[in-house]
Amino acid sequence: MWIKKTAAALMLAAGAMTVQAAESTDSIRIAMLVKSLGNGFFEAARDGGEEAAKELGNVDLIYTGPTTATSEGQIDVINSLISQKVDAIVVSANDPDALVPIAKKAMRRGIPVLSFDSGISKDGRVFHINPSNAELIGYKQIAMISETLGGKGEIAVLSATAQATNQNIWINEMKKTLKKPEFSGLKLVDVVYGDDQSDKSYREAVGLFRKHPNLKGIIAPTTVGITAAAKAVADQGLVGKVYVSGLGLPSEMAGHVKSGAVDTFAIWNPIDLGYTAVYAAHEIVAKKSKGEPGDRVRIGRMGSLKIDGKGETAMAEPFVFNKVNVDNFAKIF
């Protein structure tokens, strides 16, 4: 069912590389502001957002972001979106606090701001859509590397930016999970940051190999970092000695699974996440929901979201990929 749902999303979104500006005065212009352009995860989220826009019928999606994953770049983009008088902004934040002032400015101008994937602090948005439950994401990543390593060995984390909200929450959950008796054989020796840049993430991975000669596993909770780390393992001749796990896209990870650099990895469906974010923003603009704690927001084929007391909600559980299923999903996203 999950494959069929995602395949349907792709068929509806196929060919959607750019989105035209609104031509009708009745249309709702929703901007999807991502961490950086050229990121496969967010391009899949864009496709899901375009699916929601087509399904809703009166939504024009503006897909945008800075060229590098910085809060300064996102602030510039939001200023531009305010000038364009868009109807809503959904954003995956590079920094939870830096975007608050500009997001509050947008909301004062009547532009609701929702965050998804990586959140803005509470004062800077209506509510935040977590792709999954943070505790489960942290646990899943530790459980995957533990199974691969037979429950023991030195591990490290290769994250995105040091300020990325979601990354830091997941890392904290990983550290909590490592305190459980069943994971006592694993030792976290380092946490490094590749800033969601392929070349820097690659260098950080190589640096981990040199700094920790007994390293057995790298967890990268970022689609950019996991592919860079897996390539570094292969290039350094460490396949079978160091394993990479974390969060990645099947289309980018299939080759690394086949090479043996990666045993298992996980991700939520980014198409569904983009669909959810755009659909939810439409419900706020259309005043079908206020997005307040306790509210339930309708999100089309994904059902509904229940807003908790923190002004947050979760979409779905992450899904695990391995050599058995990765090729099928690689055809989808």
N, C-alpha and C positions, 0 to 999 in steps of 0.2 A: 504493500500500500504506500509506503514511504517513497519507494522508487517511482511509482506511478504518479504520485502527487507532484514530485519534483520534476519528472519528465514533462508533465502537463504545464508546469510553470515555465519551463524552458521553451516549450513550443509557443506559448503565448508571448514570451519575451524575446524570441529569436530575432536577431538583427537589430536590436535596440541599442545602438551605439551612442546616439545623441538624441536629445529630447528638444523639440521645438518649443519656443516660448508660447505662452497662452495667446490664442487668437480670439477666444470668446470671453466676453465680460462676465459670463456666468461660470467660467472655469475656475478651479482652485489650483493655484500654483504652489506646489510643495517642493522645497529644496532638500535634497539629500546631501549633506556635507560630510564627507568621509575623511579619514585621517590623512590620506595622500592618494593621489591619482596613480594609476598603473599597478594597483594591488589587486590580485585575482579574487581575493575574498570579497572586496567591496564591489568589484565588477559584477560578481554573482549577486550581491545584495541589490545592486542597481537593476539587474534583470527582474528580480522579485518585486522591486518597487514599481517597475514599469508594468508588470503583470497586474498589480493592484490598481494602478492608474487606469489601465484599460478596462478592468472589471468595473470600477466605479463609474467610469464614463465621463466624468467632468473634472478630472485631475490631469494637470500637466506637470510632469516631473522634471526638475532641474537637478542634474547630477553634477556635483562639483567638489572641489577640494584643492588643497595646496599641492605643489609638486613634491615637497618633502614634508615629513610628519612632524610639524611644529605647531605649537599653539598660536604663535605669531601669524603664521600663514592662515590658520583658520579664522583668526580675528579679522584679518583683512577681508576674507571671503564673506564673513557675516556682515561686515559693514556694507559690502557691495549688495548683498541680498536685501538688507534693510532699505537701501536706496532704490532697489528694484520693486520694493513693496510686495514681496512674496507673501503668501497667505500663511505659511507655516515652514518651520525648519526642523528637520530631524538630523541629528549630528552624532557621530562617533568621535568623542573628544580625545585630543592628544594630551590634555591636562585638565583635571577636574575643576580646578579653581580659577585658572587663568581665563577661561571663557565665561565665567559668571558675569562680569560687568557688561560685556557686549551682548550676552544672551538676555540679561535683564533689560538692556536698552531695546532690544528687539521686541520683547514682550510689552514694554511700555508703549511701543508703537502699534500694539495690537497683533503682533506676530507670535503665536505660541511656539515655544521651543520644546521639543522632545529629544531626549538622548537615547541612543541604542548602542549595543555592543560595549562601548566604553563611555561611562557616564559623566555628565556634568554634575557638580555638587547641587544639592537640593534647591538652593535659592535661584539657580540659573535655568530651571526647566520645569515644565508642567509635571512630567513623570519620566522615569527611566525604564527602558525595556532591556532587561538582562537576557542574553540569548539562552541562558540556562541557569540552574541553581549553582551559585558559587561554590558551595560546599561539595556538591557532587562533581563539579569540574575539577576541583583540586584533588579530590579522592581518586577520580578516574585516572588522572595522569600518573599519580603515584602507583596505583594498582597496575596500570599497564606496564610501566618500566620494571616494577617488582616481578611481575610474571615473566617478563623477558629475561631478567637477570637471575632468576631462581631465588629471589628474595634477599639477595645480599650484594654489596658492592658500593663503591663511591659514585655519586651522581652529582650533576650540576644543573643549573637552570640558565638557559639563554633566553632572556626576555626581550621585549620591545624597548620602549623608553622607560626611564626610571620613574616618570610621572604618570604613566598609563594607568588609569583607574582600574580597569579590569585585570590587567596583568598583575598588579600589586595585590589585589584581593585574592586572585587565584594562587599566587605564591604563598600568601599567608595561610590559605587553606591547605596547601601542600605541606607546609611546615607543621600544621596541626595534625595532619594525617600521618606524618612520619613519626609522631609520638605514640601511635597505636602499636600495641605489641606485635601485631602481624607484620609490621614493617621495620622492626628493630634492627634488621640486618642491613638496611640501607643507610648511607651516611651522606648528607648534603654537604658538599665541600665548597661550593661557590655559587654565586648568582651574578651574572654579567648581562650587559645590555647592548644590543645591536642596533637600537634606534629604528627598528623596522626598515633597515637598509641592508640589501643583500650582501654588499661587499663588507660592510662593517660587521655584520652578523657572522660572516664567514671567518673574518679575522679573529673575532672573539672566540669562535669555536676552536680554531687552531691554537689560540692562546690557552684555552682550557686543557688541550692535550699536552701542551708543553709544561704547564704549571702543575698539572695533576697526572703524573705518569700512570697512576693506578685507576684512573677514571674508567668507569664501565658504562655509564649512561648519561645522556643529555636530554633534559626535558625542555622543549621550546614551546611555550604557550602562545605562539604567534606564527601565522602562515609563512611569513617571510623568514623568520628565524629557523623554523624546522627544515625548510628546503636547503637553506644555506648550511646548516649543521650537517645534514645528511650528505651533501656534496663534499664537505670538508672531510668527513669520515672516509668516503670513497677515495678522495684525492690523496689522503695521507696514508692510504693502505691499512686502514684500521677496521675494515668490515669484518665482523665476527669478534672483534675485540671491544669496540665501543658501539653502543646502540643508541639511536635517536628515537624519541617519542614526543608526544605533545599534541598540538592542534594544527591540522593541515588540511589542504584541499586534495581530494582524491586525484584530480587531474594533474596536480603537481607532484604528488607523492608516489604514484603507481610505480615509476621507474626505480625509486629509492627502496620501495618494498621488495621489488624483484632483485635488486642488487644485494639485499641483505643488510643494508645500513639501517633500515627501519623494520621492526617487527609488527608493531601496532601503533596506530595513532587515532585521534578522534576529532570530531568537529560537529557542530550543529549545522543545520542546513542554512547557508547564507542567503539562499534565494527566499526561503521562508522568512528569514529575519528582515530582509529588505521589504518584503511584502507586508509583514506585520507592522513595521515602522510607518510606512506610508499610509496603510489602511487606518492605523490608530490616529495619525495626524489628521486625516480626513474627518474622522469622527469628532475630533475636538473642534476643527474649523466649522464643521456643519452643526455644531452645538448639540450633537447627539450624546455627548458625554463631557463632563467637566474634567475628567482625569484626576479626580480627588481620591484620597485614601478611602477604600471601601467600594469605590465604583468598579463596575465591570464594563470593559470596553469591547465592543464587537469588532472582530477582525476577519470577517469573511470566512474563507475555507479553513482558517486556523482556529476558528471557534471564538474565544473571548479571552481577555486578560483581566485578572483581578488585581487591582492596585492595593498594595499593602500600606501599613502605617508610615513607612519611610518614603512613600511616593515612588515605589519601585514595583516591578512585576517581572515574571520569568516566562519565556516562551516555551522551551522544551528541553529535554535531556540531550546531552551529546551522544553521538553515535560512534561506535568503534569500527575501524576499518583494518583489514589485514589482507594477506595474500589471497584469501578465499573470495573476498567480495570487492576488493579495490578496483579491479578492472571494470566491473559493471558500473560503479559509481563514477569512475573517471570519465565515462561517456556523458555524464549528466552535468557535473560541475567540478 
